[in-house]
Amino acid sequence: DRMTEARYPGYYTKAVFDLAFVVRYRPDEQPSLMPHHDASTFTINIALNSVGIDFEGGGCRFLRYNCSITSPRKGWALLHPGRLTHYHEGLPTTKGTRYIHVSFVDPQIGR
């Protein structure tokens, strides 16, 4: 860890999960999520069920980069910066129920 910190000043090798939760998207409840920044340094998003089997639609779109992730496999993780650069939205789930697990991760600065 010291070698990493020496090579990359300001990069911290220790991190904490500040918050972890499950989000449910359904067409008749919460089909999508408006554009936002997350309250974390990094966000981990894990697909808990399968597109095309359990639900249709959905995904995550990064507005600044016009990039969408629309069919991650069940169990696959998407890691992205939470604050500042990766303004994103949850795309509408059009059928069924979509579940994702979200974790907010921050470096352990001075802990």
C-alpha beads as a LAMMPS data file, in Angstrom:
LAMMPS data file: protein, C-alpha beads

111 atoms
110 bonds

1 atom types
1 bond types

-500.0 500.0 xlo xhi
-500.0 500.0 ylo yhi
-500.0 500.0 zlo zhi

Masses

1 110.0

Atoms # bond

1 1 1 0.000 0.000 0.000
2 1 1 2.863 2.404 0.706
3 1 1 4.231 1.779 -2.775
4 1 1 0.875 2.662 -4.342
5 1 1 0.585 5.828 -2.253
6 1 1 4.185 6.837 -3.160
7 1 1 3.593 6.235 -6.872
8 1 1 0.153 7.891 -6.942
9 1 1 0.075 10.792 -4.445
10 1 1 -3.446 11.422 -3.191
11 1 1 -4.579 7.895 -4.022
12 1 1 -5.721 6.048 -0.929
13 1 1 -5.658 2.279 -0.731
14 1 1 -8.099 2.021 2.165
15 1 1 -11.784 2.610 1.629
16 1 1 -15.043 2.238 3.535
17 1 1 -18.543 1.404 2.423
18 1 1 -20.551 4.391 3.561
19 1 1 -23.919 3.086 2.460
20 1 1 -25.330 -0.008 0.780
21 1 1 -28.922 -0.521 -0.318
22 1 1 -31.201 -2.303 -2.798
23 1 1 -33.247 -0.363 -5.344
24 1 1 -36.436 -1.741 -6.899
25 1 1 -37.621 -0.381 -10.240
26 1 1 -41.169 -1.153 -11.429
27 1 1 -43.187 0.571 -14.176
28 1 1 -46.094 1.307 -11.782
29 1 1 -43.939 2.500 -8.831
30 1 1 -40.471 3.873 -9.547
31 1 1 -39.658 3.066 -13.178
32 1 1 -36.538 5.265 -13.362
33 1 1 -34.342 7.708 -11.469
34 1 1 -33.782 11.319 -12.472
35 1 1 -30.240 12.514 -13.381
36 1 1 -28.021 12.907 -10.322
37 1 1 -24.563 12.618 -8.789
38 1 1 -24.062 10.062 -6.037
39 1 1 -22.905 11.113 -2.572
40 1 1 -19.751 8.989 -2.802
41 1 1 -16.291 8.923 -4.307
42 1 1 -17.120 5.651 -6.078
43 1 1 -20.353 3.773 -6.654
44 1 1 -20.731 0.024 -7.147
45 1 1 -23.944 -1.101 -8.820
46 1 1 -24.707 -4.855 -8.992
47 1 1 -27.502 -6.339 -11.117
48 1 1 -29.592 -8.669 -8.936
49 1 1 -31.809 -10.102 -11.655
50 1 1 -31.869 -10.636 -15.413
51 1 1 -32.939 -8.290 -18.188
52 1 1 -35.199 -10.031 -20.711
53 1 1 -36.266 -12.598 -18.098
54 1 1 -37.277 -10.672 -14.963
55 1 1 -37.750 -7.218 -16.486
56 1 1 -37.458 -5.151 -19.661
57 1 1 -35.868 -1.742 -20.139
58 1 1 -33.801 -0.230 -17.354
59 1 1 -30.115 0.494 -17.170
60 1 1 -27.861 3.411 -16.349
61 1 1 -27.015 6.348 -18.613
62 1 1 -24.066 8.682 -18.082
63 1 1 -25.240 11.969 -19.556
64 1 1 -21.878 13.712 -20.010
65 1 1 -20.528 10.795 -22.038
66 1 1 -23.810 9.785 -23.731
67 1 1 -23.057 6.229 -22.626
68 1 1 -25.702 3.724 -21.523
69 1 1 -25.328 0.375 -19.790
70 1 1 -28.607 -1.372 -20.575
71 1 1 -28.127 -5.096 -20.143
72 1 1 -25.649 -6.058 -17.432
73 1 1 -25.761 -9.750 -16.557
74 1 1 -27.156 -10.799 -13.201
75 1 1 -24.333 -10.559 -10.654
76 1 1 -22.164 -8.248 -12.743
77 1 1 -20.942 -5.026 -11.155
78 1 1 -20.599 -1.547 -12.585
79 1 1 -18.058 0.685 -10.810
80 1 1 -17.990 4.427 -11.519
81 1 1 -17.052 7.716 -9.851
82 1 1 -19.998 8.915 -7.792
83 1 1 -19.428 12.649 -7.513
84 1 1 -18.389 15.305 -9.981
85 1 1 -17.755 13.599 -13.334
86 1 1 -20.379 10.886 -13.702
87 1 1 -23.786 12.586 -13.723
88 1 1 -26.152 9.707 -14.464
89 1 1 -29.738 8.487 -14.442
90 1 1 -31.629 5.230 -14.064
91 1 1 -33.339 4.389 -17.362
92 1 1 -37.044 3.409 -17.304
93 1 1 -37.953 -0.180 -16.507
94 1 1 -40.865 -0.892 -18.853
95 1 1 -41.968 -4.354 -17.708
96 1 1 -41.429 -6.550 -14.653
97 1 1 -39.302 -5.704 -11.635
98 1 1 -35.623 -4.761 -11.720
99 1 1 -33.436 -4.983 -8.614
100 1 1 -29.970 -3.506 -8.167
101 1 1 -27.631 -3.401 -5.189
102 1 1 -25.850 -0.058 -4.768
103 1 1 -22.845 0.623 -2.530
104 1 1 -21.208 3.991 -1.919
105 1 1 -17.445 3.786 -1.310
106 1 1 -15.168 6.509 0.028
107 1 1 -11.437 6.561 0.844
108 1 1 -10.427 6.343 4.492
109 1 1 -8.674 9.677 4.785
110 1 1 -7.159 10.198 8.212
111 1 1 -8.973 7.226 9.748

Bonds

1 1 1 2
2 1 2 3
3 1 3 4
4 1 4 5
5 1 5 6
6 1 6 7
7 1 7 8
8 1 8 9
9 1 9 10
10 1 10 11
11 1 11 12
12 1 12 13
13 1 13 14
14 1 14 15
15 1 15 16
16 1 16 17
17 1 17 18
18 1 18 19
19 1 19 20
20 1 20 21
21 1 21 22
22 1 22 23
23 1 23 24
24 1 24 25
25 1 25 26
26 1 26 27
27 1 27 28
28 1 28 29
29 1 29 30
30 1 30 31
31 1 31 32
32 1 32 33
33 1 33 34
34 1 34 35
35 1 35 36
36 1 36 37
37 1 37 38
38 1 38 39
39 1 39 40
40 1 40 41
41 1 41 42
42 1 42 43
43 1 43 44
44 1 44 45
45 1 45 46
46 1 46 47
47 1 47 48
48 1 48 49
49 1 49 50
50 1 50 51
51 1 51 52
52 1 52 53
53 1 53 54
54 1 54 55
55 1 55 56
56 1 56 57
57 1 57 58
58 1 58 59
59 1 59 60
60 1 60 61
61 1 61 62
62 1 62 63
63 1 63 64
64 1 64 65
65 1 65 66
66 1 66 67
67 1 67 68
68 1 68 69
69 1 69 70
70 1 70 71
71 1 71 72
72 1 72 73
73 1 73 74
74 1 74 75
75 1 75 76
76 1 76 77
77 1 77 78
78 1 78 79
79 1 79 80
80 1 80 81
81 1 81 82
82 1 82 83
83 1 83 84
84 1 84 85
85 1 85 86
86 1 86 87
87 1 87 88
88 1 88 89
89 1 89 90
90 1 90 91
91 1 91 92
92 1 92 93
93 1 93 94
94 1 94 95
95 1 95 96
96 1 96 97
97 1 97 98
98 1 98 99
99 1 99 100
100 1 100 101
101 1 101 102
102 1 102 103
103 1 103 104
104 1 104 105
105 1 105 106
106 1 106 107
107 1 107 108
108 1 108 109
109 1 109 110
110 1 110 111
